[in-house]
């Protein structure tokens, strides 16, 4: 897997004002393109900022597939698009219901309850929130979008705390998918699958995002609710734990904020 910076990189200044956004638009043609899978969550938001930091011209792909919080996630993805100055014609929103129709996940099946986080678990069980082979579905769309727009990379926000429970978040999966892309695209096409935080923890991501100026108030992680976040599902628990370990207040609203700082880091020694 290639995860290196292109030679033509921009500086690390956090660009939020109109003048910086105009400068971004003016030099887009000089930068390599990248499709970022943007869910609206903190991991993909940090990945988008990381891709910009590495000098890529951003294209966003957001999907609604029947997940519990799809309206909130889309709202956050669009807010991040505006914050990063991604033009509307480079923001692709795709609605698909096939993952919800297939079911077998508490994220898409109303008959299945979203479980509370098991922070003391051994990490060897697949959680009910796993959507069967979801990342292969999303990556396939992202690669199509990238090839059609001559992009050189697809960025994904998976990390080490994901792949202990989600098989399609493991480094081996992304390496295998990149080999498939090499075989299944035009001979002149080269698209890297870049997973910048695949060896990192949620805490590492929050720390890097803070350095990059990611507006975490515009992100959403809860598996259950669109507002306020529940604070007790897996996604909420790992997110809160990351901010708590850094001594930073998570800026979104929660129904409850348990203290997760005493829980063992599941990625220790990884």
C-alpha positions as CSV (number, residue, x, y, z in Angstrom):
1,X,0.0,0.0,0.0
2,X,1.3,3.4,-0.9
3,X,0.9,6.0,1.9
4,X,3.4,8.6,1.0
5,X,3.1,12.3,0.5
6,X,3.1,13.7,-3.1
7,X,6.0,15.9,-3.9
8,X,3.8,19.0,-4.5
9,X,2.5,19.6,-1.0
10,X,0.8,22.7,0.4
11,X,1.8,24.2,3.7
12,X,0.2,23.3,7.0
13,X,-1.7,26.5,7.7
14,X,-5.3,26.0,8.9
15,X,-7.2,27.8,6.1
16,X,-10.6,29.0,7.3
17,X,-11.0,32.5,5.9
18,X,-12.2,33.6,2.5
19,X,-8.8,34.6,1.2
20,X,-7.3,31.1,2.0
21,X,-10.3,29.4,0.3
22,X,-9.8,31.5,-2.8
23,X,-6.1,30.5,-2.9
24,X,-7.1,26.9,-2.5
25,X,-9.4,27.1,-5.5
26,X,-6.8,28.9,-7.7
27,X,-4.1,26.2,-7.4
28,X,-6.3,23.1,-7.5
29,X,-5.2,22.2,-11.1
30,X,-1.6,21.9,-9.8
31,X,-2.4,19.3,-7.2
32,X,-3.1,15.6,-7.4
33,X,-6.7,14.7,-6.8
34,X,-8.0,12.4,-4.0
35,X,-11.4,11.0,-3.2
36,X,-12.1,11.0,0.5
37,X,-14.8,8.8,1.9
38,X,-16.5,11.3,4.3
39,X,-19.0,9.8,6.6
40,X,-19.4,12.9,8.8
41,X,-17.6,11.2,11.7
42,X,-14.4,12.4,13.4
43,X,-12.2,9.8,11.7
44,X,-13.1,10.7,8.2
45,X,-13.1,14.4,9.0
46,X,-9.5,14.1,10.3
47,X,-8.6,12.0,7.2
48,X,-10.0,14.8,4.9
49,X,-7.8,17.4,6.7
50,X,-4.9,15.0,6.5
51,X,-5.4,14.6,2.8
52,X,-5.5,18.3,2.3
53,X,-2.3,18.7,4.4
54,X,-0.6,16.2,2.1
55,X,-1.3,18.4,-0.8
56,X,-4.3,16.8,-2.4
57,X,-7.2,18.4,-4.3
58,X,-10.2,17.0,-2.4
59,X,-13.3,15.2,-3.8
60,X,-15.8,14.1,-1.2
61,X,-17.9,10.9,-1.4
62,X,-20.7,10.5,1.1
63,X,-23.1,7.7,1.2
64,X,-26.5,7.2,2.8
65,X,-27.3,3.5,3.0
66,X,-30.1,3.4,5.6
67,X,-28.0,3.8,8.7
68,X,-29.7,5.0,11.9
69,X,-28.2,8.5,11.8
70,X,-27.9,9.1,8.1
71,X,-29.6,12.5,8.1
72,X,-27.2,13.9,10.8
73,X,-24.2,12.3,9.0
74,X,-25.0,13.9,5.7
75,X,-25.5,17.3,7.4
76,X,-22.0,16.9,9.0
77,X,-20.4,15.8,5.7
78,X,-21.9,18.9,3.9
79,X,-20.7,21.2,6.7
80,X,-17.2,19.8,6.4
81,X,-17.4,20.3,2.6
82,X,-18.2,24.0,3.2
83,X,-15.4,24.3,5.9
84,X,-12.8,22.9,3.6
85,X,-14.0,24.8,0.5
86,X,-14.7,21.7,-1.5
87,X,-16.9,22.7,-4.5
88,X,-20.4,21.3,-4.7
89,X,-19.5,19.6,-8.0
90,X,-16.8,17.7,-6.2
91,X,-19.1,16.5,-3.4
92,X,-20.8,13.2,-4.5
93,X,-23.7,12.0,-2.4
94,X,-25.0,8.5,-3.2
95,X,-28.1,7.0,-1.8
96,X,-28.4,3.2,-1.8
97,X,-30.6,0.9,0.1
98,X,-29.0,-2.4,-0.6
99,X,-27.0,-2.6,2.6
100,X,-30.2,-1.9,4.6
101,X,-32.1,-4.5,2.6
102,X,-29.4,-7.1,3.2
103,X,-29.6,-6.2,7.0
104,X,-27.7,-8.2,9.7
105,X,-26.4,-5.0,11.3
106,X,-27.8,-2.9,14.1
107,X,-26.9,0.2,12.1
108,X,-29.4,-0.6,9.4
109,X,-31.9,-3.1,10.9
110,X,-34.5,-1.6,13.2
111,X,-35.1,-5.1,14.8
112,X,-31.6,-5.1,16.1
113,X,-30.6,-3.0,19.1
114,X,-27.4,-1.0,19.1
115,X,-25.4,-2.5,21.9
116,X,-23.7,-0.5,24.7
117,X,-19.9,-0.4,24.4
118,X,-17.9,-3.2,25.9
119,X,-14.7,-1.5,26.8
120,X,-13.4,-4.5,28.7
121,X,-14.0,-6.9,25.8
122,X,-11.1,-8.9,24.3
123,X,-11.9,-7.5,20.8
124,X,-12.3,-11.0,19.2
125,X,-16.1,-10.8,18.7
126,X,-17.7,-9.0,15.7
127,X,-20.1,-6.3,17.1
128,X,-23.7,-6.1,16.0
129,X,-22.9,-2.7,14.3
130,X,-20.8,-4.5,11.7
131,X,-22.3,-3.9,8.3
132,X,-21.4,-7.0,6.2
133,X,-18.6,-6.1,3.8
134,X,-19.6,-2.4,3.8
135,X,-16.2,-1.0,3.1
136,X,-15.8,-3.0,-0.1
137,X,-19.1,-1.5,-1.3
138,X,-18.0,2.0,-0.4
139,X,-14.5,1.7,-1.7
140,X,-15.8,0.3,-5.0
141,X,-17.9,3.5,-5.5
142,X,-14.9,5.7,-4.4
143,X,-12.6,4.0,-6.9
144,X,-15.1,4.5,-9.7
145,X,-15.4,8.2,-8.7
146,X,-11.6,8.5,-8.5
147,X,-10.9,6.9,-11.9
148,X,-13.6,9.0,-13.6
149,X,-11.9,12.2,-12.3
150,X,-8.3,11.1,-12.7
151,X,-7.7,11.1,-9.0
152,X,-4.6,9.4,-7.7
153,X,-5.8,8.3,-4.3
154,X,-8.7,7.2,-2.2
155,X,-8.5,8.2,1.5
156,X,-10.2,6.1,4.2
157,X,-10.5,6.9,7.9
158,X,-10.2,3.4,9.3
159,X,-7.9,2.9,12.4
160,X,-6.6,0.2,14.7
161,X,-9.5,0.2,17.1
162,X,-11.8,-0.6,14.2
163,X,-10.1,-3.6,12.8
164,X,-10.1,-5.6,16.1
165,X,-13.9,-5.9,15.5
166,X,-14.5,-5.1,11.8
167,X,-12.8,-7.4,9.3
168,X,-13.1,-4.9,6.5
169,X,-11.0,-2.3,8.4
170,X,-7.9,-4.5,8.7
171,X,-4.7,-3.4,6.9
172,X,-4.7,-6.7,5.0
173,X,-8.1,-5.8,3.6
174,X,-7.0,-2.5,2.2
175,X,-3.8,-3.9,0.8
176,X,-5.8,-6.6,-1.0
177,X,-8.3,-4.1,-2.2
178,X,-5.6,-2.0,-3.7
179,X,-4.2,-5.0,-5.6
180,X,-7.8,-5.5,-7.0
181,X,-7.9,-1.9,-8.1
182,X,-4.6,-2.3,-9.9
183,X,-6.1,-5.3,-11.8
184,X,-9.6,-3.9,-12.4
185,X,-8.9,-0.4,-13.7
186,X,-7.5,1.0,-16.9
187,X,-3.8,0.2,-17.6
188,X,-2.9,3.9,-17.2
189,X,-4.8,4.3,-14.0
190,X,-3.0,4.3,-10.7
191,X,-5.1,4.8,-7.5
192,X,-3.6,4.4,-4.1
193,X,-5.8,3.3,-1.2
194,X,-4.5,5.5,1.6
195,X,-5.4,4.8,5.2
196,X,-3.3,7.3,7.1
197,X,-4.4,6.2,10.6
198,X,-4.7,2.4,10.1
199,X,-2.0,1.8,12.8
200,X,-3.3,4.5,15.1
201,X,-5.8,4.7,17.9
202,X,-8.8,7.0,18.2
203,X,-6.7,9.1,20.7
204,X,-4.0,9.5,18.1
205,X,-6.6,10.6,15.6
206,X,-8.1,13.2,17.9
207,X,-4.6,14.5,18.7
208,X,-3.7,14.8,15.0
209,X,-7.0,16.4,14.2
210,X,-6.4,19.0,17.0
211,X,-3.1,19.8,15.4
212,X,-4.8,20.2,12.0
213,X,-7.6,22.3,13.3
214,X,-10.4,19.9,12.5
215,X,-13.8,21.3,13.6
216,X,-15.0,18.4,15.6
217,X,-18.2,20.2,16.5
218,X,-19.2,19.6,12.8
219,X,-18.8,15.8,13.2
220,X,-21.0,13.0,14.4
221,X,-20.2,9.5,15.7
222,X,-23.2,8.1,17.6
223,X,-24.7,4.9,16.2
224,X,-28.1,5.4,17.9
225,X,-29.3,9.0,17.9
226,X,-29.1,12.1,15.7
227,X,-29.1,14.5,18.7
228,X,-28.0,14.3,21.4
229,X,-25.4,11.6,21.1
230,X,-26.1,8.7,23.5
231,X,-22.7,8.5,25.0
232,X,-22.7,4.8,25.6
233,X,-22.6,3.0,22.2
234,X,-19.2,1.8,20.8
235,X,-18.8,4.9,18.6
236,X,-19.6,7.4,21.4
237,X,-17.5,5.5,24.0
238,X,-14.3,5.4,21.9
239,X,-14.8,9.0,20.8
240,X,-15.3,10.3,24.4
241,X,-12.4,8.2,25.6
242,X,-10.1,9.7,23.0
243,X,-10.9,13.3,24.0
244,X,-10.8,12.5,27.7
245,X,-7.4,11.0,27.4
246,X,-6.2,14.2,25.8
247,X,-7.9,16.3,28.4
248,X,-10.0,18.0,25.7
249,X,-13.7,18.6,25.9
250,X,-15.6,16.9,23.1
251,X,-17.6,19.8,21.5
252,X,-20.8,17.8,20.6
253,X,-23.8,17.3,22.9
254,X,-24.3,14.0,24.7
255,X,-27.2,12.5,26.7
256,X,-24.6,11.3,29.2
257,X,-20.8,11.5,29.3
258,X,-19.4,8.5,31.2
259,X,-15.7,8.6,32.2
260,X,-13.8,6.2,30.0
261,X,-10.3,7.2,31.0
262,X,-10.0,4.2,33.3
263,X,-10.6,1.7,30.5
264,X,-7.7,-0.2,29.1
265,X,-6.5,1.0,25.7
266,X,-7.4,-1.9,23.3
267,X,-4.6,-1.0,21.0
268,X,-1.8,-1.1,23.6
269,X,1.0,-3.1,22.2
270,X,-0.4,-3.2,18.7
